[in-house]
Amino acid sequence: MEYKMLVLDLDDTLLTDDHQISERNRALLMQAQERGVKVVLASGRPTPAMLPFAQELELERFGSYIISFNGAVITDMATRQPIFERALTREEVHSLHDFSLKHRVHIITYSPKGIITENRSEYIEFESKLTGLPLLQVPSFKAEVTGAAVKCILLDEPDRLKTVEQVLKQERQDLSVATSKPFFLEVMPQGIDKAASIGVLAQRLEIDQRQIIAVGNAGNDLSMIEYAGLGVWVDNVAPELRDRADYIVASNMNDGVAEVVERFLLN
């Protein structure tokens, strides 16, 4: 099979634990792009927090794209303009805030001002540090969020959040729900996930689903791993997901992405 698109999760997949692209990964991804492979970054991160990595890989020069907010936005790097956007309605965001209060978990969302929160916690601080976005702590979440929002994240200790995830999925089948990190439960509009947005992009680029490789490590990557012609986990994948891909490569700290490029794109 001749693969034409390589879709990469960022955190804990392409990026090392200190949030860098290793020299080997970068060099081989540049080789793949020179051969005409579309390298697409797909992350739960907000768009601004993905741009430095897209620039490092020169996606603009190669006419490629990034998928942010867990699939809610696709941005054409050549123009820096979104070609696809979906958002939660104000009513959906407010109902998720009610859910968070009922189940005693934190909730955040995003606005042009930054990360909107009523509270602070180690997990919320982590998201701010990870994305580089400022925290805006407000007295009333609902009063601040007066329109649509791209996504919400529920945050808590991992074991407790697993229980909350099951309840939310049972109660709110009108939403898309996925875990990115063990303490992040991402909530998007119904039908929005990484696979759905890859499908939009593949149709735009006239690339067959079978010609796509997707590489990830977490629950919010599962949809694209199962959608792609070749779904690949890095070795640091969550244990419960290990048998849900076609192939497992080295971890994010051992250039697993480079292994994919060498094995499936350059040979």
C-alpha positions in Angstrom: 0.0 0.0 0.0 1.2 3.5 -0.9 0.4 5.7 2.1 -0.2 9.4 1.3 -1.2 10.9 4.7 0.4 10.5 8.1 -1.7 11.8 11.0 0.1 12.3 14.3 -1.1 13.0 17.8 1.2 15.4 19.6 1.4 14.9 23.4 3.0 11.6 24.4 3.1 10.5 20.7 5.2 12.8 18.5 6.4 14.9 21.4 8.8 13.8 24.1 7.9 14.1 27.7 9.4 17.6 27.7 7.1 18.6 24.8 9.8 18.6 22.1 10.0 17.0 18.6 13.2 14.9 18.7 15.8 15.5 16.0 15.3 12.0 14.5 11.5 12.4 14.3 11.8 15.8 12.7 14.4 14.7 10.2 12.4 11.7 9.0 9.1 13.6 8.9 10.8 16.2 6.6 12.0 13.4 4.4 8.4 12.0 4.2 7.1 15.4 3.2 9.7 15.8 0.6 8.4 12.6 -0.9 4.9 14.0 -1.0 3.3 12.5 2.1 0.9 14.9 3.9 1.9 15.1 7.5 -1.1 16.2 9.6 -1.0 17.0 13.3 -4.1 16.1 15.2 -4.4 17.0 18.9 -6.8 17.9 21.7 -4.7 21.1 22.0 -6.2 24.5 21.0 -5.0 25.7 17.6 -2.5 28.3 19.0 -0.8 25.7 21.1 -0.2 23.5 17.9 1.2 26.2 15.7 4.8 26.1 16.9 5.1 22.4 16.1 3.4 22.9 12.7 6.0 25.6 12.0 8.9 23.5 13.1 7.8 20.8 10.6 7.2 23.4 7.9 3.6 22.3 7.2 2.9 25.6 5.6 5.5 25.0 2.9 4.1 21.5 2.2 0.5 22.7 2.1 -0.6 20.7 5.0 -3.1 21.0 7.9 -3.6 20.7 11.6 -6.6 19.3 13.4 -7.1 20.9 16.8 -9.6 20.8 19.7 -9.8 17.0 19.3 -11.3 17.4 15.8 -13.5 20.5 16.2 -11.3 22.7 14.0 -9.2 22.0 10.8 -6.8 24.7 9.9 -5.1 25.1 6.5 -1.5 26.0 7.4 -0.9 27.6 4.0 -3.5 30.3 4.8 -3.8 30.0 8.6 -7.5 29.9 8.1 -9.9 27.2 9.4 -11.6 25.1 6.7 -13.9 23.3 9.2 -15.3 24.3 12.6 -17.8 22.8 14.9 -18.7 24.1 18.4 -20.8 23.2 21.4 -23.8 25.5 21.8 -24.1 27.8 24.8 -26.8 25.5 26.2 -24.6 22.5 25.9 -21.7 24.2 27.6 -24.0 25.4 30.4 -25.5 21.9 30.9 -22.0 20.5 31.1 -21.2 23.0 33.9 -24.3 21.8 35.7 -23.1 18.2 35.3 -19.7 19.2 36.7 -21.2 20.7 39.8 -23.4 17.6 40.3 -20.5 15.2 40.1 -18.0 17.5 41.8 -15.4 17.7 39.0 -13.7 20.8 37.5 -14.7 22.1 34.1 -12.9 24.4 31.7 -13.6 25.8 28.2 -11.8 28.2 25.9 -12.4 31.7 24.6 -10.2 34.3 22.8 -9.2 35.4 26.3 -7.8 32.0 27.2 -8.9 29.1 29.4 -12.2 29.9 31.3 -12.5 28.4 34.8 -14.3 29.1 38.0 -11.6 27.2 40.0 -8.0 26.3 40.0 -6.4 22.9 40.4 -3.2 21.1 39.6 -4.9 19.7 36.5 -6.1 23.1 35.3 -2.7 24.6 35.9 -1.2 21.7 33.8 -3.5 22.5 30.9 -2.4 26.2 31.0 1.2 25.3 31.1 0.8 22.7 28.4 -0.9 25.0 26.0 0.7 28.3 27.0 -2.8 29.8 27.3 -3.6 32.2 30.2 -6.1 31.1 32.8 -9.1 33.4 33.3 -10.7 32.5 36.7 -14.2 34.0 36.7 -16.8 34.2 39.5 -19.5 32.7 37.2 -18.7 30.2 34.4 -22.1 30.6 32.8 -22.0 34.4 32.9 -18.7 34.3 31.1 -19.7 31.8 28.5 -22.4 33.6 26.6 -22.0 31.9 23.2 -20.7 28.7 21.6 -17.4 27.1 22.7 -15.3 24.7 20.8 -15.0 22.1 23.5 -15.1 21.6 27.3 -12.8 19.5 29.5 -13.8 17.9 32.8 -10.9 17.4 35.1 -10.3 15.3 38.2 -8.2 12.5 39.6 -7.9 9.7 37.0 -9.8 6.9 38.8 -12.7 9.1 39.7 -12.8 10.6 36.2 -13.2 7.1 34.7 -16.5 6.7 36.7 -17.6 10.2 35.7 -16.9 9.4 32.1 -19.2 6.4 32.1 -22.0 8.4 33.6 -21.6 11.2 31.1 -21.6 8.8 28.2 -24.8 7.2 29.4 -26.5 10.5 30.1 -25.3 12.5 27.2 -25.3 10.4 24.0 -25.8 13.7 22.1 -22.1 14.6 22.8 -18.7 13.1 21.8 -16.6 12.2 24.9 -13.0 10.9 25.0 -10.1 10.8 27.4 -6.9 12.5 26.3 -4.8 12.4 29.5 -6.0 10.3 32.4 -7.2 13.5 34.2 -8.7 15.1 31.1 -12.2 14.2 29.8 -12.8 16.0 26.6 -16.3 16.8 25.4 -17.1 17.9 21.9 -20.2 18.2 19.7 -21.9 15.0 18.6 -20.0 13.3 15.8 -16.8 15.3 16.3 -13.6 13.4 16.9 -10.3 13.0 15.2 -11.5 10.4 12.8 -14.4 12.5 11.5 -12.1 15.4 10.8 -9.5 13.2 9.1 -12.4 12.0 6.9 -13.2 15.6 6.0 -9.6 16.3 5.1 -9.1 13.1 3.2 -12.1 13.9 1.0 -10.7 17.4 0.4 -7.4 16.0 -0.7 -8.8 13.0 -2.5 -6.9 10.5 -0.4 -8.4 7.1 0.2 -9.0 6.1 3.8 -6.7 3.0 3.2 -3.8 5.4 2.3 -3.8 7.0 5.8 -1.6 6.1 8.7 -2.6 7.4 12.2 -0.3 7.3 15.2 -1.5 8.0 18.8 -1.4 6.9 22.4 -4.6 7.7 24.2 -8.4 7.3 24.2 -9.1 10.4 22.2 -6.8 8.9 19.4 -8.8 5.6 19.2 -11.3 6.8 16.6 -8.5 7.8 14.2 -6.5 4.6 14.9 -9.5 2.5 13.9 -10.4 4.8 11.0 -7.0 4.8 9.3 -5.8 2.2 6.8 -3.0 1.6 9.3 -3.5 2.4 12.9 -0.4 2.6 15.1 0.1 3.0 18.8 3.4 4.2 20.4 4.5 1.8 23.1 3.4 4.1 25.9 -0.2 3.6 24.9 -2.8 3.2 27.7 -2.7 -0.6 28.6 -6.4 -1.1 27.9 -6.0 0.1 24.3 -3.0 -1.9 23.2 -5.0 -4.5 21.2 -7.0 -1.8 19.3 -4.4 -1.0 16.7 -2.7 -2.7 13.8 0.8 -2.1 15.0 2.8 -0.9 18.0 6.1 1.0 17.7 8.6 2.4 20.1 7.5 4.9 22.7 7.4 8.7 22.4 10.7 8.8 24.2 12.3 6.4 21.7 11.3 7.9 18.4 8.3 5.7 17.7 7.1 8.1 15.0 10.4 7.9 13.2 10.0 4.1 13.2 6.6 4.4 11.5 8.1 6.7 8.8 11.1 4.4 8.2 9.0 1.2 8.1 6.0 2.3 6.2 6.8 5.5 4.2 10.5 5.5 3.2 11.0 1.8 2.5 
